[in-house]
Amino acid sequence: MRISWLWRPLFLLAVLIGANFGGFTYAYLARSTAGNPFFGNQSDTNALIPDYLAYIEQVGAISLSDVAVYGDSFGRVLREATIASLGLLTIALAVSIALGVGVGLAGVRVRPPGVRTWLTVFTTIGLATPSFFFGRLTVALFFLLVINVPGAAMPLPIRGYGWDEHLILPVIALALRPTAQIAQIMAGLLAGELGRQYIVAARGRGLPESRVVRRHALRNVWAPIFQAMAGAMRLLVGELIVVEWLFGWPGLGALLAATLIPAGFTSASVESRFLDPPLVASLLTIFAMIFVLTDMFVGQLARSLDPRQRTAG
């Protein structure tokens, strides 16, 4: 047990170092490669290590104002983007969990135990629908409404930032697939649990069906359900880049997209944040930290909820 606790922070540190150095190296070499039509021969590839060490020194000194190559405070930009993304992720995850658990419970057939047909259809469509497809489809329908209906206005803002109605479309786009994933896994686990002998015995004692489901069956499936929630979080982070870019949400995903997509392929001037090594390295480090901390937290929570995992540890 002590060894496992020692390896966890070491693993986290190794992942963060790998993401940071890998992101910096990729962006640095991409900018300095001779075949790059935007930044060809602008940097000396032999200066990679000294430049990276200078970046680490400034990060260690919490002096980030001059790290980025565009004219703004790097620390402020990164802080505001992190707040915007974490807020959006938290709300979308809460919506996914609430809807996923509710739909999963409603989709379980108690007698005989099984998953209802409509839930299978819902989860299949939900898992097969990428967030960017839903987002583009919604925007297209809104434009058709405005064009074809006299006097019609946009029902909801399709771009912009704000903790109001601007949240609705990004949250729905992000939450669609995780909701379907949580509902599918929860319904499948619960349907299997309801067929076990101890459930039959509980029913034989005359316990109400709702109590059998919530007090007996659910207690034994919460650990894998929390693992499914961790998978939902990974889905949310993975789709954050496209959703934020599509709806103009100024978070980490949109910032990363700005570093990977040049402002215009036909223009000689390209946004200075494109392939900015410190920015790419910092963003990938934050994303890696979210992934690893989520897995570690959910893994520990699952161990605390499942006595079998505690015994195995």
LINLINQUI-V533026 format. One line per field, one symbol per residue. phi: phi as a letter, one per 40 degrees, with the letter a starting at -180 (. if undefined). psi: psi as a letter, one per 40 degrees, with the letter a starting at -180 (. if undefined). burial: b if it has 16 or more other C-alpha atoms within 10 Angstrom, else e. Layout:
# LINLINQUI-V533026
phi = ???
psi = ???
burial = ???
This chain:
# LINLINQUI-V533026
phi = .ccccccccccdcccccccccccccdcccccbccccccbdgcbccccdcdcccccccccccfbbcbcccbcaccccccccccccccccccccccccccccccccccccccbccibcccccccccccccbcccccccccccccccccccbcgcbccaccahbicacccccccccccccdcccccccccccccccccccccdcccccgcccccccccbccccbccccccccccccccccccccccccccgccbccccccccbbccaccbccbdcccfcdccccccccccccccccccccccccccccbdcccccc
psi = dddddddddddddddddddddddddddddddehdehedfhedihdeedddddddddddddefgededieigihdddddddddddddddddddddddddddddddddehhdhihihidddddddddddehidddddddddddddddddehheiihdiheiihifbedddddddddeddddddddddddddddddeeiddddddddeeiiddddddeddddeedddddddddddddddddedddddddefhgaddddddddehidheeidhiheehfhdddddddddddddddddddddddddddddhdddddd.
burial = eeeeeeeeeeebeeebebbbbbbbbebbbbbbbeeeebbeeebebeebeebbeebbeeeeeeebeebbbeeeebbebbeebbebbeebbebbbebbbebbbbbbbebbbbeebbbbeebbebbeebbeebbbebbbeebeebbebeeeeeeeeeeebbbebeeeebbebbbbbbbbbbbbbbbbbbbbbbbbbbbeeebeebeeeeeeeeebbeebbbebbbbbbbbbbbbbbbbbbebbbbbbbbbbbbbbbbbbbbbeebbeeeeeeeeebbbbbbbbbbbbbbbbbebbebbeebbeebbebbeeeeeee
